[in-house]
């Protein structure tokens, strides 16, 4: 049986901060879907690092970078605080930094909260948006709530993945944030 993630490189940069037993990214490492690297290791030149603090959103055009260099996630706790998290992201060398557009968490800790995804949700979202849908589905299949994440975000993921321009992604993202802020 061929893996949906064959040939796709997924990197996990682990920074202490949460329980390693509950880490979705480390579970992907244990399952052989991702590779753990150190904070000071240089990411491949064209890899995409998911960074919620940058302005540039991930879009389908990032497919080229993901296919060439892979996708990377910083695995730590949101409880570190914004200043500490921003500092850690600045320490990561290499890669192209991209923020995910607005999506909703389905993991049990942050269910329904916009923009507060687990590492696995973030990785799967990035893969889906950049056209690597089968790999995204494989990542999500490893979690009890994976199908729920898809159900909750299916229309958004499809809209982002089929966006014809970066401006379309920004427009969809801003529309979601507007709705969230009104609620």
LOTORPA-897197 format. One record per residue: x, y, z of N, C-alpha, C in turn. Coordinates in pm, whole numbers, padded with zeros to 5 digits, always signed. Example, Ala and Ser with C-alpha at 12.3 -4.5 7.8 and 13.67 -1.06 7.14 Angstrom:
2
+01319-00569+00780+01230-00450+00780+01320-00330+00780 +01285-00225+00708+01367-00106+00714+01290+00003+00787 
# end
This chain:
183
+00084-00118+00000+00000+00000+00000+00089+00125+00000 +00072+00209-00098+00152+00332-00109+00100+00438-00013 +00192+00513+00043+00159+00621+00136+00120+00746+00058 +00019+00818+00106-00020+00945+00045+00084+01053+00066 +00179+01026+00156+00282+01125+00186+00418+01086+00127 +00419+00986+00041+00545+00944-00020+00610+01060-00094 +00735+01086-00063+00808+01193-00130+00786+01332-00070 +00695+01343+00027+00669+01472+00091+00747+01476+00222 +00832+01576+00237+00910+01588+00360+00837+01677+00460 +00818+01622+00579+00754+01696+00689+00854+01701+00803 +00882+01823+00850+00979+01844+00957+00909+01894+01082 +00953+01844+01195+00903+01888+01325+01020+01946+01403 +01006+02072+01439+01106+02137+01524+01044+02142+01664 +01094+02060+01751+01035+02044+01884+01100+02141+01982 +01016+02220+02048+01060+02310+02154+00977+02274+02276 +01043+02257+02389+00970+02218+02511+00856+02316+02538 +00753+02266+02602+00643+02353+02634+00514+02279+02661 +00497+02162+02605+00378+02084+02633+00417+01938+02654 +00320+01859+02692+00343+01718+02721+00377+01644+02592 +00497+01586+02582+00536+01515+02460+00442+01400+02426 +00376+01342+02526+00283+01232+02501+00158+01280+02427 +00126+01409+02441+00007+01466+02376+00041+01539+02247 +00168+01545+02211+00212+01618+02093+00169+01546+01965 +00089+01615+01884+00045+01556+01758+00162+01546+01659 +00254+01641+01666+00370+01638+01576+00461+01520+01610 +00485+01497+01738+00570+01384+01775+00505+01251+01740 +00373+01246+01742+00304+01124+01699+00334+01099+01551 +00334+01204+01470+00367+01189+01328+00511+01142+01310 +00602+01188+01397+00741+01142+01393+00746+00993+01427 +00677+00954+01534+00676+00813+01575+00620+00722+01466 +00524+00773+01389+00461+00694+01283+00541+00696+01152 +00651+00770+01152+00736+00775+01033+00688+00872+00925 +00590+00956+00956+00540+01052+00857+00617+01183+00860 +00691+01207+00969+00765+01333+00984+00903+01303+01042 +00991+01399+01026+01128+01388+01079+01150+01500+01179 +01200+01465+01294+01229+01566+01397+01366+01627+01372 +01373+01760+01379+01500+01829+01365+01516+01928+01480 +01638+01967+01508+01666+02060+01617+01639+02204+01577 +01619+02288+01676+01588+02430+01654+01699+02501+01577 +01822+02456+01594+01933+02525+01528+01977+02458+01398 +01909+02350+01360+01937+02290+01229+01875+02379+01122 +01944+02392+01012+01892+02474+00903+01788+02395+00824 +01672+02459+00803+01569+02398+00720+01613+02401+00574 +01569+02305+00494+01599+02312+00352+01553+02446+00294 +01627+02495+00199+01606+02628+00142+01461+02658+00103 +01397+02568+00036+01262+02595-00015+01151+02544+00074 +01184+02489+00190+01079+02437+00277+00993+02552+00328 +00869+02519+00363+00777+02618+00418+00764+02595+00567 +00800+02695+00646+00782+02690+00791+00652+02759+00824 +00561+02688+00889+00435+02747+00930+00459+02837+01051 +00436+02966+01031+00467+03067+01133+00349+03162+01144 +00274+03155+01255+00154+03238+01268+00182+03388+01285 +00309+03426+01296+00342+03566+01322+00387+03643+01198 +00388+03578+01083+00425+03650+00961+00298+03695+00889 +00313+03794+00804+00197+03848+00732+00160+03766+00609 +00257+03706+00544+00234+03634+00418+00162+03503+00446 +00044+03486+00388-00035+03365+00405+00010+03256+00308 -00006+03133+00350+00017+03017+00265-00090+03018+00155 -00051+02984+00034-00147+02978-00077-00109+02861-00166 -00197+02827-00262-00165+02717-00353-00032+02736-00426 +00010+02859-00447+00137+02882-00518+00258+02836-00437 +00241+02810-00308+00350+02758-00225+00375+02609-00251 +00295+02549-00336+00311+02408-00371+00453+02379-00420 +00509+02471-00497+00644+02453-00551+00744+02438-00436 +00735+02525-00337+00827+02518-00223+00806+02391-00141 +00681+02356-00116+00653+02236-00036+00705+02112-00107 +00685+02103-00236+00734+01986-00312+00887+01982-00316 +00950+02098-00323+01097+02101-00330+01163+02084-00194 +01110+02152-00092+01178+02153+00037+01103+02093+00153 +00973+02074+00139+00894+02016+00247+00819+02120+00327 +00758+02073+00432+00679+02158+00522+00733+02139+00663 +00742+02247+00738+00796+02239+00874+00701+02306+00972 +00697+02251+01091+00613+02306+01197+00696+02315+01324 +00676+02422+01397+00738+02438+01528+00642+02380+01629 +00683+02276+01698+00596+02204+01790+00625+02249+01933 +00533+02327+01987+00546+02375+02124+00407+02411+02175 +00398+02471+02290+00270+02507+02349+00237+02654+02326 +00111+02680+02296+00063+02818+02285+00079+02889+02420 +00090+02812+02529+00099+02869+02664+00234+02933+02693 +00330+02922+02602+00461+02986+02623+00448+03138+02628 +00346+03190+02566+00328+03335+02558+00376+03386+02423 +00313+03493+02375+00342+03544+02242+00487+03590+02225 +00541+03661+02323+00678+03711+02311+00777+03596+02298 +00761+03493+02380+00851+03377+02375+00835+03302+02244 +00711+03285+02198+00688+03215+02071+00751+03290+01954 +00733+03420+01951+00792+03501+01843+00944+03490+01843 +01003+03490+01962+01149+03477+01974+01197+03342+01919 +01125+03237+01950+01162+03104+01903+01153+03098+01750 +01049+03154+01692+01037+03154+01545+01151+03230+01480 +01199+03337+01544+01311+03414+01489+01440+03333+01490 +01451+03235+01579+01572+03153+01590+01581+03046+01481 +01468+03013+01419+01468+02909+01316+01537+02963+01191 +01633+02886+01141+01710+02928+01024+01661+02854+00900 +01652+02928+00792+01614+02869+00664+01464+02862+00645 +01427+02816+00530+01286+02800+00499+01218+02931+00462 +01100+02917+00408+01013+03028+00371+00901+03031+00474 +00885+03141+00545+00785+03149+00651+00649+03188+00593 +00546+03113+00631+00409+03139+00588+00313+03117+00705 +00211+03201+00711+00104+03184+00809-00010+03108+00742 -00077+03024+00817-00195+02957+00763-00311+03055+00759 -00394+03046+00656-00516+03127+00658-00612+03072+00762 -00715+03147+00795-00808+03113+00902-00874+02977+00883 -00861+02894+00986-00924+02763+00995-00962+02740+01141 -01042+02637+01167-01090+02610+01302-01036+02478+01355 -00991+02479+01480-00936+02359+01543-01046+02257+01568 -01012+02131+01556-01104+02021+01590-01046+01934+01700 -00922+01960+01739-00860+01881+01846-00934+01909+01977 -00933+01815+02069-01012+01827+02193-00973+01947+02281 -00852+01995+02271-00808+02105+02356-00860+02240+02309 -00861+02263+02179-00900+02394+02125-01018+02386+02028 -01105+02288+02045-01214+02266+01950-01292+02394+01918 -01306+02421+01788-01386+02533+01741-01318+02668+01745 -01198+02675+01799-01127+02802+01809-01053+02829+01678 -01074+02948+01626-01008+02986+01501-00860+03012+01528 -00778+02966+01434-00635+02997+01433-00556+02936+01549 -00609+02836+01618-00536+02773+01728-00529+02622+01706 -00466+02588+01594-00460+02449+01551-00348+02373+01619 -00365+02243+01628-00255+02158+01673-00153+02152+01560 -00035+02100+01590+00069+02087+01487+00021+02000+01371 -00045+01889+01401-00093+01799+01296-00200+01867+01211 -00289+01943+01274-00391+02015+01198-00325+02117+01105 -00224+02186+01155-00153+02285+01076-00083+02220+00956 -00014+02110+00981+00056+02039+00873-00044+01992+00768 -00152+01927+00813-00252+01876+00720-00315+01990+00639 -00342+02101+00703-00400+02217+00634-00307+02267+00525 -00180+02281+00559-00082+02330+00462-00071+02235+00343 -00070+02106+00371-00062+02007+00264-00185+02015+00174 -00300+02025+00234-00427+02032+00159-00430+02156+00070 -00397+02270+00127-00402+02397+00054-00304+02398-00063 -00190+02334-00045-00088+02333-00151-00104+02217-00249 -00219+02152-00245-00249+02051-00345-00206+01910-00312 -00159+01887-00191-00115+01753-00150-00222+01690-00060 -00341+01683-00116-00460+01641-00043-00447+01501+00016 -00394+01406-00061-00382+01269-00012-00292+01260+00111 -00185+01336+00110-00096+01339+00226-00167+01403+00345 -00241+01510+00320-00318+01575+00427-00415+01477+00491 -00484+01401+00408-00581+01303+00459-00511+01193+00538 -00394+01153+00494-00319+01051+00568-00278+01104+00706 -00230+01228+00711-00193+01288+00840-00315+01291+00933 -00427+01338+00883-00548+01349+00966-00602+01212+01009 -00579+01109+00927-00630+00975+00959-00567+00916+01085 -00457+00974+01131-00387+00922+01248-00446+00972+01381 -00552+01056+01372-00610+01115+01492-00761+01092+01495 -00814+01063+01614-00958+01038+01630-01041+01155+01578 -00992+01275+01594-01065+01396+01555-01031+01442+01413 -00951+01365+01340-00908+01404+01206-01024+01426+01110 -01120+01335+01111-01237+01348+01024-01320+01471+01064 -01327+01498+01193-01400+01616+01241-01334+01744+01191 -01200+01746+01190-01129+01863+01138-01166+01887+00992 -01168+01779+00915-01206+01791+00774-01348+01842+00758 -01440+01785+00833-01580+01826+00826-01595+01973+00862 -01530+02014+00969-01538+02152+01017-01480+02253+00919 -01378+02213+00845-01304+02307+00759-01311+02276+00610 -01389+02176+00570-01389+02130+00431-01410+02244+00331 -01511+02326+00351-01539+02432+00254-01426+02535+00251 -01369+02565+00367-01257+02660+00372-01133+02602+00305 -01101+02479+00338-00984+02415+00277-00998+02410+00125 -01116+02373+00078-01138+02367-00067-01130+02507-00129 -01184+02606-00061-01178+02744-00114-01034+02792-00123 -00956+02770-00017-00815+02811-00020-00738+02735-00127 -00760+02604-00135-00686+02520-00230-00719+02554-00375 -00839+02604-00399-00877+02636-00537-00866+02785-00569 -00812+02862-00476-00795+03006-00500-00706+03027-00621 -00746+03120-00706-00671+03145-00829-00556+03242-00809 -00557+03313-00696-00449+03409-00671-00426+03422-00520 -00314+03480-00487-00285+03507-00346-00391+03600-00289 -00433+03696-00367-00535+03793-00323-00666+03723-00288 -00700+03616-00361-00821+03539-00329-00809+03473-00192 -00692+03419-00160-00670+03357-00029-00686+03462+00080 -00627+03579+00060-00636+03687+00159-00782+03728+00178 -00856+03739+00071-00997+03779+00078-01080+03678+00159 -01061+03550+00132-01133+03445+00206-01095+03451+00354 -00967+03461+00381-00914+03468+00517-00975+03587+00593 -00972+03703+00532-01025+03823+00598-01174+03812+00622 -01246+03750+00529-01390+03729+00547-01420+03641+00668 -01340+03536+00687-01359+03447+00802-01328+03520+00932 -01216+03595+00933-01179+03668+01055-01286+03770+01092 -01346+03833+00992-01453+03931+01015-01571+03863+01083 -01610+03745+01033-01722+03670+01092-01691+03626+01235 -01566+03583+01257-01526+03538+01391-01532+03656+01488 -01485+03772+01446-01485+03890+01532-01624+03944+01560 -01719+03920+01470-01858+03961+01491-01928+03872+01592 -01886+03747+01600-01954+03648+01688-01929+03673+01834 
# end
